[in-house]
Amino acid sequence: MMENYLVFDMGGSSIKYGILNDNGDILNNSSFKTPATLEVPTSIDGVMNCFVVL
């Protein structure tokens, strides 16, 4: 069974995210500017809430 993975690159100027499969193929991806007031999340729930709000 092939697995998919949600991946993040949280940088100072932009946040990138995507869905990759077992082979490393990018199935979907996007990015947006890092908000000036972004609080650093301390859990996976905190990370997911950042993307639900945006």
N, C-alpha and C positions, 0 to 999 in steps of 0.2 A: 504494500500500500504506500503510495507516495504521500509524503508529508509536505505541508507548506509552512513557511516561517515568516513572522512579522518582524522586520528589522528596522532599527532607528539609527540615525546619525544626528546627534544633537550638538550643533556647533554654535559659535558666537554670532554668526551672521545669518544662518539658516538652519532649519530642521528638515531633514530628509527622512522619508520612510518608504517602505516597500514591502511587497510580498514576494518571497523567493521560494522555489521548490527545492527538492532534494538535489537536483543537478546544478543549483545555483542560478537557474534561469530567473530573470525578473518577470513576474507575472503582472505586476502593477506597481506604480511608484508615483510619488509626488513630493513637493517641498513647499515651504513657506518661510517667510522671514521670522527670525527668533524675536519674540516680543521683548521689548525693553524691560518689562516688569515680570518676566517669567520666573516663577519660583521653582527651584530645583526639587522635583518630586523625590520622595524617599522610598517609594514602593511602586510595584507594577500598576497598582490601582491608581496611584497618583499620575503616572505617565499616561495611562489610558484616559483619565479625566481631562488632561491637557488637550487631547485630540478630539474628545467629544465636545468640549466647549468651543474649540476653534472650528 
